[in-house]
């Protein structure tokens, strides 16, 4: 889940950002019409992304940006295009000009995520974005126990979280995963190394998962090397 804060003294502007965040999925958003309260939340919650208006009645967003922690990803929102240069001078990742439309908002989120992943700024954990229930869902990889193939769908089992079902092939989702941390041990199963509890007789037992997972004949070499894989994680 991406943690975001939005600061804008116009409630309507905040409601639009909230609607877009819900539409995108995978975003935990807190909204503030008070810049003072918003800055306090930033210092205490340490969000990944900040949506910040520039021209507010009591505060100037550019001035506030200079007080932000260095690891926060800043996206300015304003009705005044003339502020764009000032925004980039304080290292804003993007600049959304009001009225904001969803395709442009989604582009800003994608740009912010590339920035976060590139700089290594703290996020809940690396994640992948899947389309589920007609919206984008950011799946934190540290929560994933098992990925199961079902024809042209995959089912992602998460630790103490709802299962995510997405119309994507196993090959496609496998390409999205990091090279370490996950192993494919069957044409229908990818397991998270961190959740392997024990393994024997071509069977893997996963922590917090109710049933054993078989290793496919094609993947026996990978199965036989699990002990070494676990030690190197």
MORA-V643727 format. One record per helix or strand of 3 or more residues. SS is the DSSP state (alpha for helix, beta for strand). FROM is the first residue (numbers start at 1). TO is the last residue. If there is no record, write none. Layout:
SS,FROM,TO
SS,FROM,TO
This chain:
beta,2,7
alpha,11,24
beta,27,32
alpha,35,45
beta,49,53
alpha,61,65
beta,73,78
alpha,81,89
beta,94,97
alpha,102,119
beta,127,132
beta,135,140
alpha,141,143
beta,144,150
beta,153,158
beta,161,166
alpha,170,176
beta,182,186
beta,189,192
alpha,193,195
beta,196,200
beta,203,206
alpha,217,224
alpha,226,232
